[in-house]
């Protein structure tokens, strides 16, 4: 019996999705693929050799008759000119391909040369279904590359890696944990922020903020957490929440404010003296839908008209 010809699996993905793609490559290794069977630009073990012309190498690779592409689709993918060029090259050749939809990317979001009606693998689905889809994908890859499933030890190794990948996807898709160390205290319209003293305990990962309006003329003081630029539109559409733990020395009202693309969206909470978990649906903040494409700050505000002095404690801020 003739062995099937070895092919090249080309993993087309956005650089910003490299973390999840790297986990996927580990899964491919455990199917039985070798280094020479794969190309993935974000993995040093599967990247272009130093000294090679990047675009010339990619052109030659995609011109191969026996290349199979894996599209790792996401919003990041469609924002990348390089990714769209790869998609176009595969379409021109009418090459075989597989599609994976990264967390929070939907079939309706597929555009361009990829056929949205062809069944792909959506990563943020139930564990049972994802396990089944990945196992079916494993069988297709074994057939494509002439890999014969080996003994029980290697099957168990595959299953452990598959389960690890599914656990990673669950965490990746469900949570964005906010770095509490990236904070700043402000008294609005004041250069002197003496009315807002913030202390971060990196051992317990707790922020302690004391607001004292006797030390400022400001009407509003806040502690601000900077989150970069996060696209949370899909989380809004999928009814996700902003969750955190908070307590105060006394029961007071605190306004939670999100700095979106072109506006601030607010929600008021009432604190307690004990650690309390708050889980606020993003939809309750309001705001124009399009503005949720950019979240840059999460703020906790107090107002002079409501308090004179107060200390609040915050931990475990998560978008989930």
PyMOL commands that set and color helices and strands:
alter all, ss='L'
color gray80, all
select helices_A, chain A and resi 15-31+35-37+54-63+75-78+81-93+107-109+127-145+152-174+213-215+233-237+282-285+289-293
alter helices_A, ss='H'
color red, helices_A
select strands_A, chain A and resi 8-12+38-39+67-73+97-101+121-122+176-177+183-187+196-201+206-212+220-230+241-248+253-260+264-270+276-281+295-303+309-319
alter strands_A, ss='S'
color yellow, strands_A
deselect
rebuild
show_as cartoon
